Amino acid sequence: MQPAPMTVEQKRDYVRRLAEGWRAASADQVATVRARTEEEAWNAANRLLNDWPDVCKQRTDTSGLVEQQRLFRKLSGG
C-alpha cells in the first residue's frame, strides 16, 4: 500500500526542516574546521591534495550534497 500524498503544508514543513538541517550541518562543519589546530589543517589539506584523484574516481550520480559530505568526512579523518 502506498502512503497518502503529502499535503501542501506537509511539503512546506518538510522543506523547512530540510533547510534547517542543512544550516545546522553547515554550521557544524564550519565549527569543526575552525577548531582545528594548524597541524590538523595542514594534514587535511595534504590528504585532499594527495587523495584528489581517488576522490574523483569515486564520484557517482548522487547529489552534490552527498559528495560534499563524503569529502568532509574524509577530511575530518572519518
PDB file of N, CA, C and O in Angstrom, chain B, residues numbered from 101:
ATOM      1  N   MET B 101       0.841  -1.181   0.000  1.00  0.00           N
ATOM      2  CA  MET B 101       0.000   0.000   0.000  1.00  0.00           C
ATOM      3  C   MET B 101       0.885   1.242   0.000  1.00  0.00           C
ATOM      4  O   MET B 101       1.826   1.341   0.788  1.00  0.00           O
ATOM      5  N   GLN B 102       0.590   2.166  -0.863  1.00  0.00           N
ATOM      6  CA  GLN B 102       1.380   3.389  -0.966  1.00  0.00           C
ATOM      7  C   GLN B 102       0.923   4.402   0.080  1.00  0.00           C
ATOM      8  O   GLN B 102      -0.259   4.468   0.417  1.00  0.00           O
ATOM      9  N   PRO B 103       1.872   5.194   0.592  1.00  0.00           N
ATOM     10  CA  PRO B 103       1.483   6.226   1.558  1.00  0.00           C
ATOM     11  C   PRO B 103       0.637   7.297   0.886  1.00  0.00           C
ATOM     12  O   PRO B 103       0.709   7.513  -0.324  1.00  0.00           O
ATOM     13  N   ALA B 104      -0.157   7.952   1.702  1.00  0.00           N
ATOM     14  CA  ALA B 104      -1.008   9.027   1.172  1.00  0.00           C
ATOM     15  C   ALA B 104      -0.125  10.174   0.701  1.00  0.00           C
ATOM     16  O   ALA B 104       0.930  10.430   1.282  1.00  0.00           O
ATOM     17  N   PRO B 105      -0.558  10.865  -0.354  1.00  0.00           N
ATOM     18  CA  PRO B 105       0.229  12.008  -0.832  1.00  0.00           C
ATOM     19  C   PRO B 105       0.335  13.078   0.252  1.00  0.00           C
ATOM     20  O   PRO B 105      -0.562  13.238   1.080  1.00  0.00           O
ATOM     21  N   MET B 106       1.434  13.796   0.228  1.00  0.00           N
ATOM     22  CA  MET B 106       1.646  14.857   1.210  1.00  0.00           C
ATOM     23  C   MET B 106       0.796  16.068   0.859  1.00  0.00           C
ATOM     24  O   MET B 106       0.587  16.392  -0.310  1.00  0.00           O
ATOM     25  N   THR B 107       0.316  16.722   1.897  1.00  0.00           N
ATOM     26  CA  THR B 107      -0.419  17.965   1.674  1.00  0.00           C
ATOM     27  C   THR B 107       0.586  19.082   1.414  1.00  0.00           C
ATOM     28  O   THR B 107       1.790  18.905   1.604  1.00  0.00           O
ATOM     29  N   VAL B 108       0.087  20.214   0.984  1.00  0.00           N
ATOM     30  CA  VAL B 108       0.952  21.363   0.733  1.00  0.00           C
ATOM     31  C   VAL B 108       1.648  21.781   2.027  1.00  0.00           C
ATOM     32  O   VAL B 108       2.834  22.109   2.010  1.00  0.00           O
ATOM     33  N   GLU B 109       0.933  21.773   3.135  1.00  0.00           N
ATOM     34  CA  GLU B 109       1.530  22.142   4.415  1.00  0.00           C
ATOM     35  C   GLU B 109       2.611  21.152   4.833  1.00  0.00           C
ATOM     36  O   GLU B 109       3.648  21.557   5.358  1.00  0.00           O
ATOM     37  N   GLN B 110       2.383  19.866   4.609  1.00  0.00           N
ATOM     38  CA  GLN B 110       3.396  18.855   4.933  1.00  0.00           C
ATOM     39  C   GLN B 110       4.647  19.057   4.085  1.00  0.00           C
ATOM     40  O   GLN B 110       5.767  18.914   4.576  1.00  0.00           O
ATOM     41  N   LYS B 111       4.455  19.389   2.816  1.00  0.00           N
ATOM     42  CA  LYS B 111       5.594  19.645   1.928  1.00  0.00           C
ATOM     43  C   LYS B 111       6.373  20.870   2.394  1.00  0.00           C
ATOM     44  O   LYS B 111       7.604  20.857   2.409  1.00  0.00           O
ATOM     45  N   ARG B 112       5.664  21.924   2.772  1.00  0.00           N
ATOM     46  CA  ARG B 112       6.328  23.137   3.272  1.00  0.00           C
ATOM     47  C   ARG B 112       7.116  22.833   4.538  1.00  0.00           C
ATOM     48  O   ARG B 112       8.247  23.293   4.696  1.00  0.00           O
ATOM     49  N   ASP B 113       6.517  22.057   5.439  1.00  0.00           N
ATOM     50  CA  ASP B 113       7.196  21.694   6.678  1.00  0.00           C
ATOM     51  C   ASP B 113       8.430  20.856   6.381  1.00  0.00           C
ATOM     52  O   ASP B 113       9.475  21.042   7.005  1.00  0.00           O
ATOM     53  N   TYR B 114       8.315  19.941   5.436  1.00  0.00           N
ATOM     54  CA  TYR B 114       9.451  19.102   5.054  1.00  0.00           C
ATOM     55  C   TYR B 114      10.597  19.959   4.514  1.00  0.00           C
ATOM     56  O   TYR B 114      11.749  19.778   4.907  1.00  0.00           O
ATOM     57  N   VAL B 115      10.286  20.877   3.628  1.00  0.00           N
ATOM     58  CA  VAL B 115      11.311  21.755   3.046  1.00  0.00           C
ATOM     59  C   VAL B 115      11.924  22.648   4.122  1.00  0.00           C
ATOM     60  O   VAL B 115      13.133  22.877   4.120  1.00  0.00           O
ATOM     61  N   ARG B 116      11.097  23.153   5.042  1.00  0.00           N
ATOM     62  CA  ARG B 116      11.599  23.993   6.124  1.00  0.00           C
ATOM     63  C   ARG B 116      12.567  23.215   7.009  1.00  0.00           C
ATOM     64  O   ARG B 116      13.639  23.716   7.350  1.00  0.00           O
ATOM     65  N   ARG B 117      12.190  21.981   7.384  1.00  0.00           N
ATOM     66  CA  ARG B 117      13.065  21.163   8.225  1.00  0.00           C
ATOM     67  C   ARG B 117      14.333  20.759   7.485  1.00  0.00           C
ATOM     68  O   ARG B 117      15.402  20.664   8.087  1.00  0.00           O
ATOM     69  N   LEU B 118      14.220  20.522   6.189  1.00  0.00           N
ATOM     70  CA  LEU B 118      15.393  20.200   5.382  1.00  0.00           C
ATOM     71  C   LEU B 118      16.366  21.379   5.368  1.00  0.00           C
ATOM     72  O   LEU B 118      17.574  21.195   5.518  1.00  0.00           O
ATOM     73  N   ALA B 119      15.837  22.587   5.186  1.00  0.00           N
ATOM     74  CA  ALA B 119      16.678  23.788   5.187  1.00  0.00           C
ATOM     75  C   ALA B 119      17.315  24.006   6.559  1.00  0.00           C
ATOM     76  O   ALA B 119      18.490  24.365   6.636  1.00  0.00           O
ATOM     77  N   GLU B 120      16.564  23.797   7.639  1.00  0.00           N
ATOM     78  CA  GLU B 120      17.116  23.926   8.989  1.00  0.00           C
ATOM     79  C   GLU B 120      18.239  22.919   9.214  1.00  0.00           C
ATOM     80  O   GLU B 120      19.272  23.249   9.795  1.00  0.00           O
ATOM     81  N   GLY B 121      18.031  21.704   8.754  1.00  0.00           N
ATOM     82  CA  GLY B 121      19.059  20.677   8.891  1.00  0.00           C
ATOM     83  C   GLY B 121      20.312  21.029   8.105  1.00  0.00           C
ATOM     84  O   GLY B 121      21.430  20.813   8.572  1.00  0.00           O
ATOM     85  N   TRP B 122      20.120  21.568   6.921  1.00  0.00           N
ATOM     86  CA  TRP B 122      21.259  21.983   6.094  1.00  0.00           C
ATOM     87  C   TRP B 122      22.058  23.083   6.802  1.00  0.00           C
ATOM     88  O   TRP B 122      23.287  23.032   6.844  1.00  0.00           O
ATOM     89  N   ARG B 123      21.359  24.068   7.355  1.00  0.00           N
ATOM     90  CA  ARG B 123      22.048  25.155   8.063  1.00  0.00           C
ATOM     91  C   ARG B 123      22.795  24.627   9.294  1.00  0.00           C
ATOM     92  O   ARG B 123      23.922  25.039   9.568  1.00  0.00           O
ATOM     93  N   ALA B 124      22.164  23.724  10.021  1.00  0.00           N
ATOM     94  CA  ALA B 124      22.812  23.165  11.214  1.00  0.00           C
ATOM     95  C   ALA B 124      24.042  22.342  10.837  1.00  0.00           C
ATOM     96  O   ALA B 124      25.080  22.442  11.491  1.00  0.00           O
ATOM     97  N   ALA B 125      23.932  21.533   9.791  1.00  0.00           N
ATOM     98  CA  ALA B 125      25.076  20.725   9.351  1.00  0.00           C
ATOM     99  C   ALA B 125      26.207  21.615   8.857  1.00  0.00           C
ATOM    100  O   ALA B 125      27.375  21.354   9.145  1.00  0.00           O
ATOM    101  N   SER B 126      25.870  22.652   8.123  1.00  0.00           N
ATOM    102  CA  SER B 126      26.890  23.578   7.620  1.00  0.00           C
ATOM    103  C   SER B 126      27.583  24.294   8.770  1.00  0.00           C
ATOM    104  O   SER B 126      28.806  24.436   8.765  1.00  0.00           O
ATOM    105  N   ALA B 127      26.813  24.747   9.758  1.00  0.00           N
ATOM    106  CA  ALA B 127      27.399  25.429  10.912  1.00  0.00           C
ATOM    107  C   ALA B 127      28.312  24.484  11.686  1.00  0.00           C
ATOM    108  O   ALA B 127      29.366  24.895  12.172  1.00  0.00           O
ATOM    109  N   ASP B 128      27.908  23.218  11.801  1.00  0.00           N
ATOM    110  CA  ASP B 128      28.737  22.239  12.494  1.00  0.00           C
ATOM    111  C   ASP B 128      30.044  22.002  11.747  1.00  0.00           C
ATOM    112  O   ASP B 128      31.103  21.883  12.364  1.00  0.00           O
ATOM    113  N   GLN B 129      29.974  21.933  10.429  1.00  0.00           N
ATOM    114  CA  GLN B 129      31.189  21.756   9.628  1.00  0.00           C
ATOM    115  C   GLN B 129      32.132  22.942   9.795  1.00  0.00           C
ATOM    116  O   GLN B 129      33.340  22.764   9.945  1.00  0.00           O
ATOM    117  N   VAL B 130      31.582  24.144   9.767  1.00  0.00           N
ATOM    118  CA  VAL B 130      32.407  25.345   9.933  1.00  0.00           C
ATOM    119  C   VAL B 130      33.062  25.340  11.309  1.00  0.00           C
ATOM    120  O   VAL B 130      34.253  25.631  11.428  1.00  0.00           O
ATOM    121  N   ALA B 131      32.302  25.014  12.344  1.00  0.00           N
ATOM    122  CA  ALA B 131      32.853  24.979  13.709  1.00  0.00           C
ATOM    123  C   ALA B 131      33.952  23.924  13.829  1.00  0.00           C
ATOM    124  O   ALA B 131      34.967  24.151  14.488  1.00  0.00           O
ATOM    125  N   THR B 132      33.747  22.780  13.196  1.00  0.00           N
ATOM    126  CA  THR B 132      34.747  21.718  13.237  1.00  0.00           C
ATOM    127  C   THR B 132      36.039  22.161  12.573  1.00  0.00           C
ATOM    128  O   THR B 132      37.127  21.943  13.106  1.00  0.00           O
ATOM    129  N   VAL B 133      35.916  22.778  11.416  1.00  0.00           N
ATOM    130  CA  VAL B 133      37.108  23.227  10.690  1.00  0.00           C
ATOM    131  C   VAL B 133      37.822  24.336  11.459  1.00  0.00           C
ATOM    132  O   VAL B 133      39.051  24.340  11.535  1.00  0.00           O
ATOM    133  N   ARG B 134      37.077  25.262  12.022  1.00  0.00           N
ATOM    134  CA  ARG B 134      37.695  26.360  12.775  1.00  0.00           C
ATOM    135  C   ARG B 134      38.385  25.883  14.049  1.00  0.00           C
ATOM    136  O   ARG B 134      39.308  26.535  14.537  1.00  0.00           O
ATOM    137  N   ALA B 135      37.945  24.756  14.586  1.00  0.00           N
ATOM    138  CA  ALA B 135      38.520  24.240  15.830  1.00  0.00           C
ATOM    139  C   ALA B 135      39.817  23.469  15.588  1.00  0.00           C
ATOM    140  O   ALA B 135      40.486  23.069  16.541  1.00  0.00           O
ATOM    141  N   ARG B 136      40.174  23.261  14.329  1.00  0.00           N
ATOM    142  CA  ARG B 136      41.401  22.519  14.030  1.00  0.00           C
ATOM    143  C   ARG B 136      42.645  23.300  14.431  1.00  0.00           C
ATOM    144  O   ARG B 136      42.685  24.529  14.380  1.00  0.00           O
ATOM    145  N   THR B 137      43.643  22.548  14.827  1.00  0.00           N
ATOM    146  CA  THR B 137      44.950  23.165  15.051  1.00  0.00           C
ATOM    147  C   THR B 137      45.577  23.413  13.684  1.00  0.00           C
ATOM    148  O   THR B 137      45.091  22.920  12.666  1.00  0.00           O
ATOM    149  N   GLU B 138      46.653  24.175  13.676  1.00  0.00           N
ATOM    150  CA  GLU B 138      47.328  24.451  12.405  1.00  0.00           C
ATOM    151  C   GLU B 138      47.832  23.147  11.777  1.00  0.00           C
ATOM    152  O   GLU B 138      47.748  22.962  10.563  1.00  0.00           O
ATOM    153  N   GLU B 139      48.350  22.258  12.603  1.00  0.00           N
ATOM    154  CA  GLU B 139      48.854  20.978  12.088  1.00  0.00           C
ATOM    155  C   GLU B 139      47.722  20.146  11.483  1.00  0.00           C
ATOM    156  O   GLU B 139      47.894  19.550  10.420  1.00  0.00           O
ATOM    157  N   GLU B 140      46.570  20.103  12.151  1.00  0.00           N
ATOM    158  CA  GLU B 140      45.429  19.354  11.618  1.00  0.00           C
ATOM    159  C   GLU B 140      44.968  19.936  10.288  1.00  0.00           C
ATOM    160  O   GLU B 140      44.613  19.194   9.373  1.00  0.00           O
ATOM    161  N   ALA B 141      44.974  21.257  10.180  1.00  0.00           N
ATOM    162  CA  ALA B 141      44.557  21.901   8.937  1.00  0.00           C
ATOM    163  C   ALA B 141      45.513  21.544   7.795  1.00  0.00           C
ATOM    164  O   ALA B 141      45.076  21.231   6.688  1.00  0.00           O
ATOM    165  N   TRP B 142      46.813  21.593   8.072  1.00  0.00           N
ATOM    166  CA  TRP B 142      47.795  21.227   7.051  1.00  0.00           C
ATOM    167  C   TRP B 142      47.636  19.762   6.648  1.00  0.00           C
ATOM    168  O   TRP B 142      47.694  19.437   5.462  1.00  0.00           O
ATOM    169  N   ASN B 143      47.437  18.887   7.616  1.00  0.00           N
ATOM    170  CA  ASN B 143      47.259  17.462   7.307  1.00  0.00           C
ATOM    171  C   ASN B 143      46.022  17.227   6.447  1.00  0.00           C
ATOM    172  O   ASN B 143      46.054  16.418   5.521  1.00  0.00           O
ATOM    173  N   ALA B 144      44.940  17.927   6.748  1.00  0.00           N
ATOM    174  CA  ALA B 144      43.719  17.788   5.949  1.00  0.00           C
ATOM    175  C   ALA B 144      43.954  18.268   4.519  1.00  0.00           C
ATOM    176  O   ALA B 144      43.508  17.627   3.567  1.00  0.00           O
ATOM    177  N   ALA B 145      44.647  19.384   4.365  1.00  0.00           N
ATOM    178  CA  ALA B 145      44.939  19.904   3.033  1.00  0.00           C
ATOM    179  C   ALA B 145      45.816  18.919   2.260  1.00  0.00           C
ATOM    180  O   ALA B 145      45.587  18.680   1.074  1.00  0.00           O
ATOM    181  N   ASN B 146      46.810  18.354   2.921  1.00  0.00           N
ATOM    182  CA  ASN B 146      47.679  17.375   2.256  1.00  0.00           C
ATOM    183  C   ASN B 146      46.909  16.121   1.851  1.00  0.00           C
ATOM    184  O   ASN B 146      47.115  15.588   0.760  1.00  0.00           O
ATOM    185  N   ARG B 147      46.019  15.649   2.732  1.00  0.00           N
ATOM    186  CA  ARG B 147      45.196  14.481   2.381  1.00  0.00           C
ATOM    187  C   ARG B 147      44.351  14.769   1.150  1.00  0.00           C
ATOM    188  O   ARG B 147      44.234  13.932   0.255  1.00  0.00           O
ATOM    189  N   LEU B 148      43.767  15.955   1.113  1.00  0.00           N
ATOM    190  CA  LEU B 148      42.927  16.310  -0.027  1.00  0.00           C
ATOM    191  C   LEU B 148      43.749  16.344  -1.314  1.00  0.00           C
ATOM    192  O   LEU B 148      43.328  15.801  -2.335  1.00  0.00           O
ATOM    193  N   LEU B 149      44.902  16.973  -1.268  1.00  0.00           N
ATOM    194  CA  LEU B 149      45.748  17.053  -2.462  1.00  0.00           C
ATOM    195  C   LEU B 149      46.225  15.679  -2.908  1.00  0.00           C
ATOM    196  O   LEU B 149      46.234  15.382  -4.103  1.00  0.00           O
ATOM    197  N   ASN B 150      46.619  14.847  -1.966  1.00  0.00           N
ATOM    198  CA  ASN B 150      47.129  13.521  -2.313  1.00  0.00           C
ATOM    199  C   ASN B 150      46.031  12.562  -2.751  1.00  0.00           C
ATOM    200  O   ASN B 150      46.267  11.693  -3.590  1.00  0.00           O
ATOM    201  N   ASP B 151      44.835  12.710  -2.193  1.00  0.00           N
ATOM    202  CA  ASP B 151      43.752  11.772  -2.479  1.00  0.00           C
ATOM    203  C   ASP B 151      42.796  12.258  -3.555  1.00  0.00           C
ATOM    204  O   ASP B 151      41.857  11.542  -3.902  1.00  0.00           O
ATOM    205  N   TRP B 152      43.004  13.449  -4.093  1.00  0.00           N
ATOM    206  CA  TRP B 152      42.038  14.020  -5.036  1.00  0.00           C
ATOM    207  C   TRP B 152      41.761  13.114  -6.229  1.00  0.00           C
ATOM    208  O   TRP B 152      40.595  12.965  -6.594  1.00  0.00           O
ATOM    209  N   PRO B 153      42.766  12.495  -6.863  1.00  0.00           N
ATOM    210  CA  PRO B 153      42.449  11.602  -7.992  1.00  0.00           C
ATOM    211  C   PRO B 153      41.512  10.462  -7.579  1.00  0.00           C
ATOM    212  O   PRO B 153      40.620  10.087  -8.340  1.00  0.00           O
ATOM    213  N   ASP B 154      41.712   9.912  -6.380  1.00  0.00           N
ATOM    214  CA  ASP B 154      40.825   8.847  -5.904  1.00  0.00           C
ATOM    215  C   ASP B 154      39.427   9.369  -5.613  1.00  0.00           C
ATOM    216  O   ASP B 154      38.440   8.677  -5.862  1.00  0.00           O
ATOM    217  N   VAL B 155      39.340  10.579  -5.091  1.00  0.00           N
ATOM    218  CA  VAL B 155      38.029  11.181  -4.819  1.00  0.00           C
ATOM    219  C   VAL B 155      37.273  11.347  -6.131  1.00  0.00           C
ATOM    220  O   VAL B 155      36.078  11.061  -6.202  1.00  0.00           O
ATOM    221  N   CYS B 156      37.959  11.805  -7.160  1.00  0.00           N
ATOM    222  CA  CYS B 156      37.312  11.994  -8.466  1.00  0.00           C
ATOM    223  C   CYS B 156      36.820  10.679  -9.045  1.00  0.00           C
ATOM    224  O   CYS B 156      35.759  10.634  -9.666  1.00  0.00           O
ATOM    225  N   LYS B 157      37.575   9.614  -8.850  1.00  0.00           N
ATOM    226  CA  LYS B 157      37.173   8.301  -9.361  1.00  0.00           C
ATOM    227  C   LYS B 157      35.929   7.782  -8.658  1.00  0.00           C
ATOM    228  O   LYS B 157      35.186   6.984  -9.230  1.00  0.00           O
ATOM    229  N   GLN B 158      35.691   8.218  -7.433  1.00  0.00           N
ATOM    230  CA  GLN B 158      34.570   7.714  -6.643  1.00  0.00           C
ATOM    231  C   GLN B 158      33.282   8.475  -6.890  1.00  0.00           C
ATOM    232  O   GLN B 158      32.257   8.158  -6.287  1.00  0.00           O
ATOM    233  N   ARG B 159      33.312   9.452  -7.746  1.00  0.00           N
ATOM    234  CA  ARG B 159      32.092  10.228  -8.000  1.00  0.00           C
ATOM    235  C   ARG B 159      30.999   9.311  -8.541  1.00  0.00           C
ATOM    236  O   ARG B 159      31.251   8.387  -9.314  1.00  0.00           O
ATOM    237  N   THR B 160      29.797   9.601  -8.109  1.00  0.00           N
ATOM    238  CA  THR B 160      28.650   8.805  -8.533  1.00  0.00           C
ATOM    239  C   THR B 160      27.581   9.751  -9.044  1.00  0.00           C
ATOM    240  O   THR B 160      27.827  10.941  -9.242  1.00  0.00           O
ATOM    241  N   ASP B 161      26.411   9.216  -9.252  1.00  0.00           N
ATOM    242  CA  ASP B 161      25.303  10.051  -9.713  1.00  0.00           C
ATOM    243  C   ASP B 161      24.521  10.644  -8.541  1.00  0.00           C
ATOM    244  O   ASP B 161      23.394  11.108  -8.713  1.00  0.00           O
ATOM    245  N   THR B 162      25.120  10.627  -7.353  1.00  0.00           N
ATOM    246  CA  THR B 162      24.456  11.198  -6.184  1.00  0.00           C
ATOM    247  C   THR B 162      24.498  12.721  -6.258  1.00  0.00           C
ATOM    248  O   THR B 162      25.184  13.299  -7.101  1.00  0.00           O
ATOM    249  N   SER B 163      23.769  13.340  -5.382  1.00  0.00           N
ATOM    250  CA  SER B 163      23.712  14.800  -5.368  1.00  0.00           C
ATOM    251  C   SER B 163      25.034  15.396  -4.895  1.00  0.00           C
ATOM    252  O   SER B 163      25.852  14.704  -4.289  1.00  0.00           O
ATOM    253  N   GLY B 164      25.234  16.652  -5.168  1.00  0.00           N
ATOM    254  CA  GLY B 164      26.431  17.350  -4.732  1.00  0.00           C
ATOM    255  C   GLY B 164      26.557  17.362  -3.222  1.00  0.00           C
ATOM    256  O   GLY B 164      27.668  17.331  -2.693  1.00  0.00           O
ATOM    257  N   LEU B 165      25.415  17.407  -2.509  1.00  0.00           N
ATOM    258  CA  LEU B 165      25.455  17.406  -1.045  1.00  0.00           C
ATOM    259  C   LEU B 165      26.069  16.111  -0.531  1.00  0.00           C
ATOM    260  O   LEU B 165      26.884  16.129   0.391  1.00  0.00           O
ATOM    261  N   VAL B 166      25.679  14.989  -1.126  1.00  0.00           N
ATOM    262  CA  VAL B 166      26.216  13.703  -0.707  1.00  0.00           C
ATOM    263  C   VAL B 166      27.716  13.670  -0.948  1.00  0.00           C
ATOM    264  O   VAL B 166      28.475  13.220  -0.090  1.00  0.00           O
ATOM    265  N   GLU B 167      28.144  14.144  -2.108  1.00  0.00           N
ATOM    266  CA  GLU B 167      29.571  14.168  -2.418  1.00  0.00           C
ATOM    267  C   GLU B 167      30.321  15.084  -1.447  1.00  0.00           C
ATOM    268  O   GLU B 167      31.420  14.755  -1.000  1.00  0.00           O
ATOM    269  N   GLN B 168      29.720  16.235  -1.123  1.00  0.00           N
ATOM    270  CA  GLN B 168      30.354  17.168  -0.189  1.00  0.00           C
ATOM    271  C   GLN B 168      30.499  16.520   1.189  1.00  0.00           C
ATOM    272  O   GLN B 168      31.536  16.665   1.836  1.00  0.00           O
ATOM    273  N   GLN B 169      29.470  15.808   1.636  1.00  0.00           N
ATOM    274  CA  GLN B 169      29.535  15.160   2.939  1.00  0.00           C
ATOM    275  C   GLN B 169      30.613  14.074   2.952  1.00  0.00           C
ATOM    276  O   GLN B 169      31.331  13.932   3.942  1.00  0.00           O
ATOM    277  N   ARG B 170      30.734  13.308   1.867  1.00  0.00           N
ATOM    278  CA  ARG B 170      31.777  12.284   1.791  1.00  0.00           C
ATOM    279  C   ARG B 170      33.160  12.921   1.890  1.00  0.00           C
ATOM    280  O   ARG B 170      34.030  12.437   2.613  1.00  0.00           O
ATOM    281  N   LEU B 171      33.348  14.009   1.154  1.00  0.00           N
ATOM    282  CA  LEU B 171      34.638  14.690   1.173  1.00  0.00           C
ATOM    283  C   LEU B 171      34.922  15.253   2.562  1.00  0.00           C
ATOM    284  O   LEU B 171      36.050  15.157   3.045  1.00  0.00           O
ATOM    285  N   PHE B 172      33.919  15.838   3.208  1.00  0.00           N
ATOM    286  CA  PHE B 172      34.110  16.380   4.543  1.00  0.00           C
ATOM    287  C   PHE B 172      34.480  15.282   5.537  1.00  0.00           C
ATOM    288  O   PHE B 172      35.362  15.469   6.375  1.00  0.00           O
ATOM    289  N   ARG B 173      33.788  14.112   5.440  1.00  0.00           N
ATOM    290  CA  ARG B 173      34.127  13.003   6.328  1.00  0.00           C
ATOM    291  C   ARG B 173      35.567  12.556   6.101  1.00  0.00           C
ATOM    292  O   ARG B 173      36.288  12.255   7.052  1.00  0.00           O
ATOM    293  N   LYS B 174      35.980  12.514   4.839  1.00  0.00           N
ATOM    294  CA  LYS B 174      37.349  12.105   4.528  1.00  0.00           C
ATOM    295  C   LYS B 174      38.336  13.090   5.139  1.00  0.00           C
ATOM    296  O   LYS B 174      39.339  12.675   5.720  1.00  0.00           O
ATOM    297  N   LEU B 175      38.070  14.380   5.018  1.00  0.00           N
ATOM    298  CA  LEU B 175      38.964  15.399   5.563  1.00  0.00           C
ATOM    299  C   LEU B 175      38.934  15.421   7.072  1.00  0.00           C
ATOM    300  O   LEU B 175      39.914  15.801   7.712  1.00  0.00           O
ATOM    301  N   SER B 176      37.806  15.013   7.653  1.00  0.00           N
ATOM    302  CA  SER B 176      37.691  15.001   9.115  1.00  0.00           C
ATOM    303  C   SER B 176      38.360  13.784   9.726  1.00  0.00           C
ATOM    304  O   SER B 176      38.423  13.645  10.948  1.00  0.00           O
ATOM    305  N   GLY B 177      38.850  12.917   8.884  1.00  0.00           N
ATOM    306  CA  GLY B 177      39.520  11.717   9.384  1.00  0.00           C
ATOM    307  C   GLY B 177      38.586  10.558   9.610  1.00  0.00           C
ATOM    308  O   GLY B 177      38.989   9.529  10.151  1.00  0.00           O
ATOM    309  N   GLY B 178      37.325  10.714   9.196  1.00  0.00           N
ATOM    310  CA  GLY B 178      36.340   9.647   9.419  1.00  0.00           C
ATOM    311  C   GLY B 178      36.198   8.706   8.276  1.00  0.00           C
ATOM    312  O   GLY B 178      35.402   7.769   8.343  1.00  0.00           O
TER     313      GLY B 178
END
